[in-house]
Amino acid sequence: MVLRTGRRRNSAITQVFLRPFTKLAVLVSDFREANDILSHRDGIDFKRGKKVDAFPTGLGPECGDIKRQFDHLVTSEGPSDLSLDMDEIVKLDILPKSPKLRALEMSEGALSKSSYMPSPRPFHAVNDLRPSVSAAKRTIKSFVDSQVAAAVEKLHKNVEPESALDYIIHRETKSAEKSGRAPAVHDPRILDITQCYMTAGHDTSTCSMLWIMRRLMADPEQQVRIRQSLRVTYREAYNEQRVPNAQEFGKHSAYLEAFVEEVLRYNCPVPTILVMTKRDTILLGHHIPADTQVFLNLTGPSLTTPSLTIQEQSRNHTARMYRHKAAHDNWDDFDPAAFRPERWLRQDEQGTMIFSPSSGPSLSLSAGNRGCWGQKLGYLEIRILSFMGDV
């Protein structure tokens, strides 16, 4: 609904009525304006909304189901019936999900349902009364508490931080020392922040990888082109029929990176984010009161569909000052609705085709202070998964 509103009303800025007894919200459907708000007006005219998206992080490699599944496969004594035929389906002996993963999935499900409810708070109040939901909350709290205790122990042993939670505890301890107080390592906010990171980070990464797999299955030609690009980039490893080493893996495969960027553009992990006006301000020529919710579409018009007409004089002075080249404001001249990884490629001075992330607009990982600070990790994970199997 949010993504279609601007197109339906043929306006890059529209009012939306979210639920009864609440103020009207504003919807912005334009790359240049959204990027300007996130990059140049954040903290001045706008502030974080009531709901904040989080991005990839973790509690350490020893805490996830992936390591648990891997250890099971390594130590399994059962006979291997895996086929060497690339076209055969591989079936692995999969363990049941751990209690903490099931609890996290239940929490994610409740969060997803609440976003479609007219009144999320009453929904959560009733939903939290369910025994299964209460048990899931206890499981998550117990798990995070155990990891907090482990992080505190590592800090006392002067072990370098290894995970996001380690850094949170480290910073809280240092802050407490400066303030002359006891560290509040069991502050409810730490539980909330950690759970938020676990939920949002895993969900966005997983969904992006699933979209990549779907694209590859739907278009075998893309598989062929990515394989060709990988075999050129890692020619020596391919000729020797081995996995590239860490040094070789530092090389970038142009078409693979263009393909990944196009998937993120076309199937944006987080389609919209929320900010709030910090004070009375002007947005595309309209007066917006303080404390008004403003939704910024990270996909849609100018990004995945043709842009909507905006009078240049209605834009904020920062949008005009930092204006990109015309080709970077939208994809109107390159069929935004089409899936084309080639849009992210260009020739360098030597005539070599290279990946060019500045070829056009993208907000798939947001921008400015609201940008995904885990994007390098996310890109690396996707590259490894795509590359290790030779796609």
C-alpha positions, 0 to 999 in steps of 0.5 A: 500500500505504502509503495503504491500510494505515490504512483496512484496519486501521481505525487512524490509527496502524499499524506497517509492515514495510518490508524484512528486517533493518530496524526497524518503521516507523510510519504516521500517517493523519490530517490533524490529527496529521500537521499537528501533527507538521510544524507544532509538533513538528518539531525537538523530537520529530521530525527529517527522515527519511533521504529528503527530498522537494524541491520546485520550483526550477531552474538558470536559464531558459537551462538547460531544454528549454522555452526550447530548444523555444520558441526553435525554434518562434520561429525555425522557417521552416516553414509554419504549419498551425495551425487557429484552430478551438478544437476542433482538435488543435494539432500542434507541431514538437517537437525531440528531448529534449536529452541532459541531459533524457534523463539526468535522466529515466533518473535519475528512472526508477531512483529510482522503481524503487528505491522498490519494491525490497525492498533499494534499495541493492543495486538501485542498486549493480547498476543503476549498472553499466549503461553507459547509467546511467553515461553519464547520471550523467556527463552530469548531473555535467558539466551541474551542474559547468558551471552551478556554474562559471557561478554562480561567474563571475556571483558574481565579476562581482557579478551578482545571484543568479537561480536556486537554484544561484546562491543556493547558491554565494553562501551557500557563498562567504559561509560560506567567507569567515567561516570563513577557508577556500576555497569548496567549490563542487564539494562532492558535496553541491551536486551531490546537492542540485541534482539532487534539486531538479531531479528532484523540482521538475519531477516534482511540477509536471508531474504536477499540471498533467497531473492538471489537464488530465485533470480538464478533459478528463473534465469539460467543465462545469469548463472552462465554469465556469473560463472564466466565472470568468476572463472576469468577473475579467479583464472588460476584457481579455476585452471588448477581446480581448487578454491581460491585462497584468501588473497585471491578472493580479494579480487572483485568479480564485476558481473557477480557484484553487478548482479547482487547490486541489481537484486538489492535494487529490484528486491529492496530488503527494507522497502521503506524507513521512518523518520520524524520531523525535528521541527517545523520544516518544508518538504517539497514545497509543503509545510510539515509540522514538528513530530510528523512521521515521514516514510521514505520509500527506498524503492518504487518511483525513480528507483524501480519505476519511472520517477514522478514529476517534481518542480526543482524550485520546490526542493530544499537548498541542500538537494539542489546544492548536492544534486547528482548528475541527471543520470544519477537522479533516476533510472528513467533512461534505462528501464527501471522496471527491468532486471538488468545487472548490466546497468551497474557495469562500465568500461575503464580506461583499459577497456575492461568491464568493471562494476560501477556502484555510482552508475545510478541511484540506489537506496537498498541499504539506506544512506547517511546515518541511517545507512546499513553499517553492516553492509560490508559484512552483508556483501561479503556473505553474499559473495562467499555464498555465491562464489563458493558454489560457483553459483 
